[in-house]
Amino acid sequence: MIIEDILFSVYQAFSDDLFIWLRSDIALIFNYRYQLCKFVTAFVRAYAAAMTKS
């Protein structure tokens, strides 16, 4: 399938860039993941609170 070939090549290019990015900015990525976890936790708590109210 042509679509699968396109998706695979995009995935390959993205993962190569991501690997270089991860190596160069490892501390930044850990900080980003920490912020993301905090955001997701806050969102889940807000969602759960809204569900219990309704």
Gaussian input, Z-matrix of N, CA and C with variables (Angstrom, degrees):
# hf/3-21g

backbone

0 1
 N
 C     1     B1
 C     2     B2     1     A1
 N     3     B3     2     A2     1     D1
 C     4     B4     3     A3     2     D2
 C     5     B5     4     A4     3     D3
 N     6     B6     5     A5     4     D4
 C     7     B7     6     A6     5     D5
 C     8     B8     7     A7     6     D6
 N     9     B9     8     A8     7     D7
 C    10    B10     9     A9     8     D8
 C    11    B11    10    A10     9     D9
 N    12    B12    11    A11    10    D10
 C    13    B13    12    A12    11    D11
 C    14    B14    13    A13    12    D12
 N    15    B15    14    A14    13    D13
 C    16    B16    15    A15    14    D14
 C    17    B17    16    A16    15    D15
 N    18    B18    17    A17    16    D16
 C    19    B19    18    A18    17    D17
 C    20    B20    19    A19    18    D18
 N    21    B21    20    A20    19    D19
 C    22    B22    21    A21    20    D20
 C    23    B23    22    A22    21    D21
 N    24    B24    23    A23    22    D22
 C    25    B25    24    A24    23    D23
 C    26    B26    25    A25    24    D24
 N    27    B27    26    A26    25    D25
 C    28    B28    27    A27    26    D26
 C    29    B29    28    A28    27    D27
 N    30    B30    29    A29    28    D28
 C    31    B31    30    A30    29    D29
 C    32    B32    31    A31    30    D30
 N    33    B33    32    A32    31    D31
 C    34    B34    33    A33    32    D32
 C    35    B35    34    A34    33    D33
 N    36    B36    35    A35    34    D34
 C    37    B37    36    A36    35    D35
 C    38    B38    37    A37    36    D36
 N    39    B39    38    A38    37    D37
 C    40    B40    39    A39    38    D38
 C    41    B41    40    A40    39    D39
 N    42    B42    41    A41    40    D40
 C    43    B43    42    A42    41    D41
 C    44    B44    43    A43    42    D42
 N    45    B45    44    A44    43    D43
 C    46    B46    45    A45    44    D44
 C    47    B47    46    A46    45    D45
 N    48    B48    47    A47    46    D46
 C    49    B49    48    A48    47    D47
 C    50    B50    49    A49    48    D48
 N    51    B51    50    A50    49    D49
 C    52    B52    51    A51    50    D50
 C    53    B53    52    A52    51    D51
 N    54    B54    53    A53    52    D52
 C    55    B55    54    A54    53    D53
 C    56    B56    55    A55    54    D54
 N    57    B57    56    A56    55    D55
 C    58    B58    57    A57    56    D56
 C    59    B59    58    A58    57    D57
 N    60    B60    59    A59    58    D58
 C    61    B61    60    A60    59    D59
 C    62    B62    61    A61    60    D60
 N    63    B63    62    A62    61    D61
 C    64    B64    63    A63    62    D62
 C    65    B65    64    A64    63    D63
 N    66    B66    65    A65    64    D64
 C    67    B67    66    A66    65    D65
 C    68    B68    67    A67    66    D66
 N    69    B69    68    A68    67    D67
 C    70    B70    69    A69    68    D68
 C    71    B71    70    A70    69    D69
 N    72    B72    71    A71    70    D70
 C    73    B73    72    A72    71    D71
 C    74    B74    73    A73    72    D72
 N    75    B75    74    A74    73    D73
 C    76    B76    75    A75    74    D74
 C    77    B77    76    A76    75    D75
 N    78    B78    77    A77    76    D76
 C    79    B79    78    A78    77    D77
 C    80    B80    79    A79    78    D78
 N    81    B81    80    A80    79    D79
 C    82    B82    81    A81    80    D80
 C    83    B83    82    A82    81    D81
 N    84    B84    83    A83    82    D82
 C    85    B85    84    A84    83    D83
 C    86    B86    85    A85    84    D84
 N    87    B87    86    A86    85    D85
 C    88    B88    87    A87    86    D86
 C    89    B89    88    A88    87    D87
 N    90    B90    89    A89    88    D88
 C    91    B91    90    A90    89    D89
 C    92    B92    91    A91    90    D90
 N    93    B93    92    A92    91    D91
 C    94    B94    93    A93    92    D92
 C    95    B95    94    A94    93    D93
 N    96    B96    95    A95    94    D94
 C    97    B97    96    A96    95    D95
 C    98    B98    97    A97    96    D96
 N    99    B99    98    A98    97    D97
 C   100   B100    99    A99    98    D98
 C   101   B101   100   A100    99    D99
 N   102   B102   101   A101   100   D100
 C   103   B103   102   A102   101   D101
 C   104   B104   103   A103   102   D102
 N   105   B105   104   A104   103   D103
 C   106   B106   105   A105   104   D104
 C   107   B107   106   A106   105   D105
 N   108   B108   107   A107   106   D106
 C   109   B109   108   A108   107   D107
 C   110   B110   109   A109   108   D108
 N   111   B111   110   A110   109   D109
 C   112   B112   111   A111   110   D110
 C   113   B113   112   A112   111   D111
 N   114   B114   113   A113   112   D112
 C   115   B115   114   A114   113   D113
 C   116   B116   115   A115   114   D114
 N   117   B117   116   A116   115   D115
 C   118   B118   117   A117   116   D116
 C   119   B119   118   A118   117   D117
 N   120   B120   119   A119   118   D118
 C   121   B121   120   A120   119   D119
 C   122   B122   121   A121   120   D120
 N   123   B123   122   A122   121   D121
 C   124   B124   123   A123   122   D122
 C   125   B125   124   A124   123   D123
 N   126   B126   125   A125   124   D124
 C   127   B127   126   A126   125   D125
 C   128   B128   127   A127   126   D126
 N   129   B129   128   A128   127   D127
 C   130   B130   129   A129   128   D128
 C   131   B131   130   A130   129   D129
 N   132   B132   131   A131   130   D130
 C   133   B133   132   A132   131   D131
 C   134   B134   133   A133   132   D132
 N   135   B135   134   A134   133   D133
 C   136   B136   135   A135   134   D134
 C   137   B137   136   A136   135   D135
 N   138   B138   137   A137   136   D136
 C   139   B139   138   A138   137   D137
 C   140   B140   139   A139   138   D138
 N   141   B141   140   A140   139   D139
 C   142   B142   141   A141   140   D140
 C   143   B143   142   A142   141   D141
 N   144   B144   143   A143   142   D142
 C   145   B145   144   A144   143   D143
 C   146   B146   145   A145   144   D144
 N   147   B147   146   A146   145   D145
 C   148   B148   147   A147   146   D146
 C   149   B149   148   A148   147   D147
 N   150   B150   149   A149   148   D148
 C   151   B151   150   A150   149   D149
 C   152   B152   151   A151   150   D150
 N   153   B153   152   A152   151   D151
 C   154   B154   153   A153   152   D152
 C   155   B155   154   A154   153   D153
 N   156   B156   155   A155   154   D154
 C   157   B157   156   A156   155   D155
 C   158   B158   157   A157   156   D156
 N   159   B159   158   A158   157   D157
 C   160   B160   159   A159   158   D158
 C   161   B161   160   A160   159   D159

   B1=1.4647
   B2=1.5282
   B3=1.3117
   B4=1.4681
   B5=1.5223
   B6=1.3236
   B7=1.4661
   B8=1.5237
   B9=1.3192
   B10=1.4682
   B11=1.5218
   B12=1.3427
   B13=1.4692
   B14=1.5225
   B15=1.3340
   B16=1.4690
   B17=1.5205
   B18=1.3325
   B19=1.4622
   B20=1.5205
   B21=1.3306
   B22=1.4655
   B23=1.5281
   B24=1.3344
   B25=1.4683
   B26=1.5238
   B27=1.3301
   B28=1.4676
   B29=1.5210
   B30=1.3331
   B31=1.4661
   B32=1.5234
   B33=1.3359
   B34=1.4690
   B35=1.5241
   B36=1.3273
   B37=1.4667
   B38=1.5255
   B39=1.3258
   B40=1.4579
   B41=1.5192
   B42=1.3313
   B43=1.4638
   B44=1.5288
   B45=1.3343
   B46=1.4675
   B47=1.5229
   B48=1.3369
   B49=1.4638
   B50=1.5142
   B51=1.3162
   B52=1.4574
   B53=1.5186
   B54=1.3285
   B55=1.4670
   B56=1.5300
   B57=1.3355
   B58=1.4729
   B59=1.5256
   B60=1.3184
   B61=1.4665
   B62=1.5237
   B63=1.3210
   B64=1.4645
   B65=1.5240
   B66=1.3179
   B67=1.4671
   B68=1.5159
   B69=1.3323
   B70=1.4609
   B71=1.5267
   B72=1.3151
   B73=1.4691
   B74=1.5237
   B75=1.3255
   B76=1.4626
   B77=1.5259
   B78=1.3270
   B79=1.4621
   B80=1.5240
   B81=1.3244
   B82=1.4597
   B83=1.5243
   B84=1.3254
   B85=1.4629
   B86=1.5295
   B87=1.3408
   B88=1.4621
   B89=1.5169
   B90=1.3436
   B91=1.4545
   B92=1.5300
   B93=1.3496
   B94=1.4596
   B95=1.5268
   B96=1.3282
   B97=1.4680
   B98=1.5197
   B99=1.3307
   B100=1.4613
   B101=1.5273
   B102=1.3342
   B103=1.4623
   B104=1.5301
   B105=1.3273
   B106=1.4604
   B107=1.5231
   B108=1.3362
   B109=1.4623
   B110=1.5209
   B111=1.3392
   B112=1.4592
   B113=1.5217
   B114=1.3470
   B115=1.4596
   B116=1.5233
   B117=1.3320
   B118=1.4648
   B119=1.5249
   B120=1.3345
   B121=1.4631
   B122=1.5191
   B123=1.3331
   B124=1.4634
   B125=1.5252
   B126=1.3303
   B127=1.4622
   B128=1.5281
   B129=1.3369
   B130=1.4651
   B131=1.5229
   B132=1.3263
   B133=1.4639
   B134=1.5177
   B135=1.3414
   B136=1.4655
   B137=1.5262
   B138=1.3209
   B139=1.4663
   B140=1.5259
   B141=1.3291
   B142=1.4645
   B143=1.5208
   B144=1.3253
   B145=1.4631
   B146=1.5259
   B147=1.3231
   B148=1.4623
   B149=1.5252
   B150=1.3267
   B151=1.4630
   B152=1.5279
   B153=1.3234
   B154=1.4633
   B155=1.5226
   B156=1.3426
   B157=1.4673
   B158=1.5219
   B159=1.3293
   B160=1.4647
   B161=1.5244
   A1=110.00
   A2=115.14
   A3=120.53
   A4=110.37
   A5=116.72
   A6=120.96
   A7=110.41
   A8=116.43
   A9=120.55
   A10=111.18
   A11=116.65
   A12=120.28
   A13=110.77
   A14=115.94
   A15=120.47
   A16=110.13
   A17=116.07
   A18=120.24
   A19=111.28
   A20=116.12
   A21=119.73
   A22=111.43
   A23=117.23
   A24=119.65
   A25=111.12
   A26=116.50
   A27=120.32
   A28=109.66
   A29=116.24
   A30=120.88
   A31=111.13
   A32=116.79
   A33=120.83
   A34=111.13
   A35=116.21
   A36=120.34
   A37=110.14
   A38=116.04
   A39=120.39
   A40=111.40
   A41=116.95
   A42=119.72
   A43=111.27
   A44=117.64
   A45=120.32
   A46=110.45
   A47=116.60
   A48=121.05
   A49=110.53
   A50=116.17
   A51=121.20
   A52=110.42
   A53=116.39
   A54=120.24
   A55=110.70
   A56=116.60
   A57=120.93
   A58=109.63
   A59=115.65
   A60=122.14
   A61=110.03
   A62=116.85
   A63=121.15
   A64=111.23
   A65=116.16
   A66=119.36
   A67=111.52
   A68=117.14
   A69=119.85
   A70=112.58
   A71=117.44
   A72=120.82
   A73=112.32
   A74=117.29
   A75=120.18
   A76=112.35
   A77=117.55
   A78=120.54
   A79=110.33
   A80=115.92
   A81=120.92
   A82=110.61
   A83=116.39
   A84=120.40
   A85=110.44
   A86=116.77
   A87=118.77
   A88=110.16
   A89=116.64
   A90=120.58
   A91=110.06
   A92=116.54
   A93=121.51
   A94=110.93
   A95=116.09
   A96=120.00
   A97=110.55
   A98=116.51
   A99=120.98
   A100=110.26
   A101=116.70
   A102=121.04
   A103=110.28
   A104=116.65
   A105=121.22
   A106=110.62
   A107=116.73
   A108=121.03
   A109=110.71
   A110=116.74
   A111=120.51
   A112=110.59
   A113=116.61
   A114=121.49
   A115=111.15
   A116=116.30
   A117=120.95
   A118=110.33
   A119=116.66
   A120=120.68
   A121=110.63
   A122=116.83
   A123=121.19
   A124=110.68
   A125=116.80
   A126=121.28
   A127=110.91
   A128=116.41
   A129=120.95
   A130=110.11
   A131=117.03
   A132=120.48
   A133=111.12
   A134=116.72
   A135=121.19
   A136=110.35
   A137=116.53
   A138=121.44
   A139=110.54
   A140=116.25
   A141=120.44
   A142=110.50
   A143=117.20
   A144=121.21
   A145=110.49
   A146=117.17
   A147=121.36
   A148=110.68
   A149=117.20
   A150=120.97
   A151=111.24
   A152=117.45
   A153=119.57
   A154=110.99
   A155=117.95
   A156=121.26
   A157=111.31
   A158=117.09
   A159=120.80
   A160=113.49
   D1=137.80
   D2=179.93
   D3=-68.70
   D4=-40.41
   D5=-178.85
   D6=-60.14
   D7=-43.32
   D8=179.69
   D9=-63.77
   D10=-39.04
   D11=177.70
   D12=-62.76
   D13=-43.65
   D14=179.60
   D15=-62.72
   D16=-47.65
   D17=-179.45
   D18=-60.81
   D19=-40.62
   D20=-179.37
   D21=-65.94
   D22=-41.95
   D23=179.80
   D24=-67.16
   D25=-38.03
   D26=175.99
   D27=-63.73
   D28=-43.54
   D29=179.08
   D30=-61.38
   D31=-43.10
   D32=179.76
   D33=-61.97
   D34=-47.36
   D35=-179.73
   D36=-62.27
   D37=-42.69
   D38=-178.90
   D39=-65.30
   D40=-43.95
   D41=-177.01
   D42=-67.91
   D43=-34.08
   D44=175.95
   D45=-63.95
   D46=-47.40
   D47=178.00
   D48=-61.42
   D49=-41.35
   D50=-178.12
   D51=-64.17
   D52=-39.11
   D53=-179.90
   D54=-64.20
   D55=-44.82
   D56=178.01
   D57=-62.17
   D58=-43.74
   D59=-179.47
   D60=-62.53
   D61=-43.79
   D62=179.12
   D63=-61.69
   D64=-43.33
   D65=-178.97
   D66=-65.32
   D67=-39.48
   D68=-174.48
   D69=-79.90
   D70=-29.10
   D71=-173.26
   D72=-126.71
   D73=45.83
   D74=-173.09
   D75=-60.87
   D76=-40.63
   D77=-179.66
   D78=-66.01
   D79=-39.64
   D80=179.42
   D81=-64.09
   D82=-40.47
   D83=179.48
   D84=-65.08
   D85=-42.51
   D86=178.99
   D87=-61.98
   D88=-40.67
   D89=177.53
   D90=-62.91
   D91=-42.67
   D92=179.47
   D93=-62.00
   D94=-43.88
   D95=179.61
   D96=-64.01
   D97=-38.50
   D98=178.64
   D99=-63.90
   D100=-45.26
   D101=178.32
   D102=-63.09
   D103=-40.61
   D104=179.63
   D105=-63.14
   D106=-43.03
   D107=178.08
   D108=-62.12
   D109=-42.52
   D110=178.26
   D111=-61.43
   D112=-42.59
   D113=-179.59
   D114=-64.51
   D115=-46.21
   D116=-179.53
   D117=-62.78
   D118=-42.31
   D119=179.00
   D120=-61.46
   D121=-45.38
   D122=179.15
   D123=-62.84
   D124=-41.15
   D125=179.90
   D126=-64.07
   D127=-44.56
   D128=-179.64
   D129=-63.62
   D130=-41.43
   D131=178.61
   D132=-62.90
   D133=-43.90
   D134=179.25
   D135=-63.96
   D136=-40.83
   D137=179.58
   D138=-64.96
   D139=-43.68
   D140=179.14
   D141=-63.84
   D142=-40.45
   D143=178.34
   D144=-63.36
   D145=-41.44
   D146=178.85
   D147=-65.75
   D148=-37.31
   D149=179.99
   D150=-68.27
   D151=-38.33
   D152=-178.45
   D153=-72.61
   D154=-29.26
   D155=179.27
   D156=-70.29
   D157=-41.24
   D158=-174.60
   D159=-77.77

